[in-house]
Amino acid sequence: MTRRIRVLLVDDAATVRRLVAEAIADDPALEVAGAAAHGQMGLERIEDLHPDVVLLDLEMPVMNGLDMLSALRVRHPLLPVLVYSSLTREGAAATLQALWLGANDVVAKPTGGLAATRLLLRTEVNPRLRALGGWQDPERVVRPVAPAPAERPAPAGARAEVVAIGASTGGPRALATLLAAIPCGLPAAMLIVQHMPAAFTGYFAHGLAARTGLPIREACDGDRLEPGRVLLAPGGRHTVVRRDGARAVVHLTDDQPEHGCRPSFDPLLRSLAETHGAAVLAVVLTGMGSDGLDGCEHVRAAGGGVLVQDRDSSVVWGMPGLVAEAGLAEAELPLERLAEVIQRRCGAVRGRRAA
């Protein structure tokens, strides 16, 4: 897409709509298709304006964002939606509900005044709107994409003892689908990095556990990697793994963000390449940006394996696409097939767990 991406703003606050419109006007990839002050008006504007992306507030009169999203997904199941949410406890819970209802990504509203709001709009909101709208910079030199590789044999060496999964835009629903197809008691530890603000990851871990039946929780400093344990990197800190004698232990760090993210997938993968070598299986799911590319290079250099979500099932084929284009992926697979291969590589008996 080289034409401008048309964005519908749905927010009851006139000041927010004005600030967002100003930020979008400064972006050559975006334009405002229209605005609405509540969900009912937003649904009507969608039918009239046919936007490419919706930026949606959740707390609104007449019809709130969750009710609008429920109706929207019935009428327009594929229209990308970016949720603009408050950092309150209630806002975090509503945001996770929005993700389960089909929102594609979330950005937390800043609390530091106009300067912080303008910075967030420029650095966090606009890039997500571009990615969800399928923007391609016409001046960008695009490398030819290699044909999707047939699934290659697993690298020689030990079976996978740890599975590291990274995701960004579109990741919450992709993770729920993938993990629901993996049985309890997988004979490997699992670590997940989802780009998400710190206020939301605890709720997200709880929601994933409820939806998949797996024992998923936020990682804590000092957690041991154990078969069957599933740990989600907490927002606001990097999650890495270090050796403590024979044990593999989680450490949370405040190192600088990478790719504008903390947690970032790359630090985790680099640490696992050092601690587990060929026993690492990296899985890169839907997401914008290049997080995971450097880490996957380290994993492959250490003899480990790399799988990516395929283009057709990804909301944004940025993270997995770059790994595939670099020739690092053994296979590009839809989520159901990824679950099968993960089980096989970990030595698990294939098949969904009993209800």
C-alpha positions, 0 to 999 in steps of 0.5 A: 500500500502506497496511498495514505492509510485512512484512520477513524478516531473513536474517542469521546474526548475532543482534546484527544481527537485533536491531538491524534489528528495533529499527529496523523497529519504530520505522518505521510502514511496516514490521514484522518478518515473521520471521528466519532465521540462514542461507539454507536457513532463509530459504527455508523461512520465505518459504514459511511467512511470505510476506514482502513484502521480504527483507533478506539477508546474504551471508556465512552458514553452511549456505547463503550469501546467493548460493545462497539468492538463486539458489534464491529467484529460481527460486521467487519471481522477483518477491519484492524482495530488499535485500542487506546487504553488507560493504565488504570486497573479497570482500563487494563482489565477492559483492554484485555477483554478488547484483545479477546474480542478481536482488537489487534493491538493496544497502546497505553495512554500516557499520564505525563501531559501534552508533551508525553502524549505527542511523543507517544502518538508519534513513536507508538500510535502512528507506527502501529496504525501504519503496520495495521494498515499495511503501509509500505514505504515506496522508497524502501528497498525491498529484498526479494522474499525467498519461497516459503521453505519446506519444513526442514529436519530438526537441527542435529543435537538435543531435543528442545528443552526450552521453547521461546515465543515472541510476538507483538501486533496481533500476538495476544490472539495468536498466542491464545490459539497456539497455546490452546493446541499444546498439551499440559505437561509439555516436556520443556519450559516455555518462555513468552515475550509479548510486547505489552505495557507493564500494567497489562501483562499480569492480566494477560498472563491470567487470561491466557491461563484461563483460555488455554488451561496451561499454568501460565504466569508472569515471570519473577526474578529467580524463577527456575526453568522447568518442564511444563512451566510457562512464564510470560515476560513482565512488561517494563523489564527484559527477561533473560536466563542465566545458569546457576550451577546446573539450574537455569534461572530467570533474571529480570533486568532494567537494561535499555529497551531494544527496538523501542521495547522492554521486554524485547525478544532479542535479549531472551533469545541471546541468553538462551543461546548461551545457556541451552545452545542446541536445546532452544526452539525459538518461535516468532509470531505476528508482530511489527518491527525486527525484534527477534531477528538478532536473537534468532541468528544467535539461536541458529549459530548455537545449533538451535531451531527457529520456526515462524508464523506464516504470512497468511495467518499473521496480522503483521508479517514483520517480525516473522517475515524478517526472520524468514527473509534472512533464511533463519526459519526452518519453516513458516507455518500456521498456528495449528501446525506450529503447535504440532511441530513444537510438540514433536520437537520437545518429544511430546505425544502429539494431540490436544490434552483432554478437556 
